[in-house]
Amino acid sequence: MVLDIVMDAQVQSLGHEMEKAAAIHSCSDSKEIRDKTAELN
């Protein structure tokens, strides 16, 4: 029972880390896109 709770907590924190990484990744992507657009203009 306790092991199940620990596993759930680990899965949830891993999912949170992945969401943060995805958010950071999309932010850097959009920054690169803005830089490229600025260069073109």
C-alpha positions as CSV (number, residue, x, y, z in Angstrom):
1,M,0.0,0.0,0.0
2,V,2.7,2.5,1.0
3,L,4.7,1.5,-2.1
4,D,1.8,2.4,-4.3
5,I,1.6,5.8,-2.8
6,V,5.3,6.4,-3.2
7,M,5.1,5.2,-6.9
8,D,2.2,7.6,-7.5
9,A,4.1,10.5,-6.0
10,Q,7.2,9.7,-8.2
11,V,5.1,9.4,-11.4
12,Q,3.3,12.7,-10.6
13,S,6.6,14.6,-9.9
14,L,8.1,13.1,-13.1
15,G,5.1,14.3,-15.1
16,H,5.5,17.7,-13.5
17,E,9.2,17.8,-14.5
18,M,8.3,16.8,-18.1
19,E,5.7,19.6,-18.2
20,K,8.3,22.1,-17.0
21,A,10.8,20.9,-19.6
22,A,8.2,21.1,-22.3
23,A,7.3,24.6,-21.3
24,I,10.9,25.8,-21.3
25,H,11.5,24.1,-24.6
26,S,8.5,25.8,-26.3
27,C,9.6,29.1,-24.8
28,S,13.0,28.8,-26.3
29,D,11.5,27.7,-29.6
30,S,9.3,30.8,-29.8
31,K,12.2,33.0,-28.9
32,E,14.2,31.5,-31.7
33,I,11.3,32.1,-34.1
34,R,11.0,35.7,-32.9
35,D,14.8,36.2,-33.5
36,K,14.5,34.7,-37.0
37,T,11.5,36.9,-37.9
38,A,13.4,40.0,-36.6
39,E,16.3,39.1,-38.9
40,L,14.0,38.7,-41.9
41,N,12.3,42.1,-41.2
